[in-house]
Amino acid sequence: MRDFKSLSVWQKSHQLTLNVYKLTSHYPKEELYGLVSQMRRSSSSIPTNIAEGCGRTTQAQMAQFINIALGSASELRYQLILAQDLNYLSDQNFKEQSILVDEVMKMLTSLHQIVSKS
């Protein structure tokens, strides 16, 4: 078992989730069960799956959950594009969160490679 809170990728993805919750709190009410819910679920799925992977007993299991987290990050990447196109997200917020998602994805890819080799 690993301490997921000590992983920089978990810390960064947790911050991304907090950002998404803050940003989506200003979206139109009709999006509460649509885009708001989807963005919150996909963003929180990233650190959640990292944490779950760290609680597993084998490297293969951890790699599987890192891969799921990577998929959730890809979902969020698209949802940010959609939010910007719908004018729910400013260009500046889109850019900042997109950079953060890309950083998290690179970190997850590196972690997956390390875990898969072990």
Residue, then its C-alpha position, 0 to 999 in steps of 0.5 A: m500500500r502506498d501513501f497516495k497523498s505523497l504523490s505529486v500527481w495526486q496533489k495536482s489532480h486534487q487541485l484540478t478537481l477543486n478548480v473544476y468544482k469552483l469554476t462549475s459553481h457558476y455554470p447555468k442551473e440547467e447544466l447542474y445535471g449535465l455538464v457540471s455533473q460530468m466535469r465534476r465526476s471526471s475531475s474527481s475520478i482522477p485522484t480517486n483512481i490514483a488513491e484506489g490504485c495505491g490501495r491495491t496489492t499488485q503493480a498490475q492493479m495499480a497500473q489499471f487504476i492509473n490507466i482509468a485516471l488517464g481516461s478520466a483526464s481525457e474526458l475532462r480535457y474534452q469537457l473543458i473544450l465544450a465549456q469554453d465553446l458554450n461560453y461557460l468558461s473564459d479563455q483564461n480559465f480554459k487555458e489554465q485548466s487545460i495546462l493543468v490537465d495536460e500536466v496531470m496526463k503527462m504525470l499519469t503516463s510516466l507513473h503508468q510506465i514506471v508501475s508497469k515495468s515493476 
